[in-house]
C-alpha cells in the first residue's frame, strides 16, 4: 500500500483551515496544518509534505513568501494558493512566483 499524500494547509483563519483539513481528510489525504507562514516553514523543515495549500494574505507572512521558501527546498513542493480577496494582479503574481494554481 502506498503512503497517503500529505497536504499542508496554511491559513490564519481557524474556520477556513479546519474546513480545508476536514474536506481533504475526507478525501483520503493526510493533512498537516499551520496558522501562519512561520509555522508552515517549521513544518516543512520537519515533515515530508507532498503539496501545500496556502492562504495568500496572512498577518505574519503571506503565501507568496511561503511559495518562495518552498522553491528554495532541495525538492520543491507544489503550492496551491487560496484567497478570498484576490485580484487578477494577485493571480498573475502568484503564478509568476511559481504557484501550481490559485483558487479564488
C-alpha positions in Angstrom: 0.0 0.0 0.0 1.4 3.4 -0.9 1.7 6.2 1.7 -1.0 8.8 1.8 -0.5 12.1 0.0 0.5 14.6 2.7 -1.0 18.1 2.4 0.0 21.1 4.5 -2.9 23.6 4.9 -1.8 27.1 5.9 -4.4 29.7 6.9 -4.6 32.2 9.7 -8.3 31.9 10.0 -9.2 28.8 12.1 -12.5 28.0 10.5 -11.0 28.1 7.0 -8.0 26.0 8.0 -10.2 23.5 9.8 -12.7 23.3 7.0 -10.0 22.6 4.4 -8.5 19.9 6.8 -11.8 18.1 7.1 -12.5 18.2 3.4 -9.1 17.0 2.4 -9.0 14.3 5.2 -12.5 13.1 4.0 -11.0 12.6 0.5 -8.3 10.4 1.9 -5.4 12.8 2.3 -3.2 13.0 5.4 -3.4 16.7 6.5 -1.0 18.8 8.5 -1.8 22.4 9.3 -0.2 25.7 10.2 -1.7 29.0 11.2 1.0 31.2 9.5 4.0 31.2 7.2 6.5 30.8 10.0 4.8 27.7 11.4 4.5 26.3 7.9 8.2 26.8 7.4 8.8 24.8 10.6 6.5 22.0 9.5 8.2 21.9 6.1 11.6 21.6 7.8 10.4 18.7 10.0 7.9 16.7 7.9 7.5 15.2 4.4 4.9 17.2 2.6 3.7 16.5 -0.9 1.7 19.7 -1.5 0.9 23.0 0.3 -2.4 24.7 0.2 -1.9 28.3 1.5 -3.8 31.4 2.0 -2.4 34.3 0.0 -2.8 37.0 2.7 -1.9 36.4 6.3 -0.8 38.9 9.0 2.6 37.2 9.7 4.0 36.4 6.3 2.0 35.7 3.2 1.5 32.9 0.7 4.0 34.4 -1.7 6.8 34.4 0.9 5.9 30.8 1.7 5.9 30.0 -2.0 9.4 31.4 -2.4 10.6 29.4 0.6 9.2 26.1 -0.8 11.0 26.8 -4.1 14.3 27.0 -2.2 14.0 23.5 -0.9 16.1 20.7 -2.3 12.9 19.1 -3.6 10.4 21.9 -4.3 6.8 21.3 -3.1 3.9 22.4 -5.3 1.9 25.2 -3.7 -1.8 25.9 -4.4 -2.6 29.5 -3.3 -6.1 30.2 -2.0 -7.6 33.7 -1.5 -10.9 35.2 -0.7 -9.9 38.7 -1.6 -7.6 38.2 -4.6 -7.4 40.2 -7.8 -6.2 39.4 -11.2 -2.9 41.0 -10.3 -2.6 38.7 -7.3 -3.2 35.7 -9.5 -0.6 36.8 -12.0 1.9 37.5 -9.2 1.3 34.0 -7.6 1.6 32.2 -10.9 4.8 34.1 -11.9 6.2 33.2 -8.4 5.6 29.5 -9.3 2.3 28.6 -7.7 0.8 25.4 -9.1 -2.6 27.1 -9.1 -4.6 29.9 -7.5 -8.1 29.4 -6.2 -10.3 32.4 -5.5 
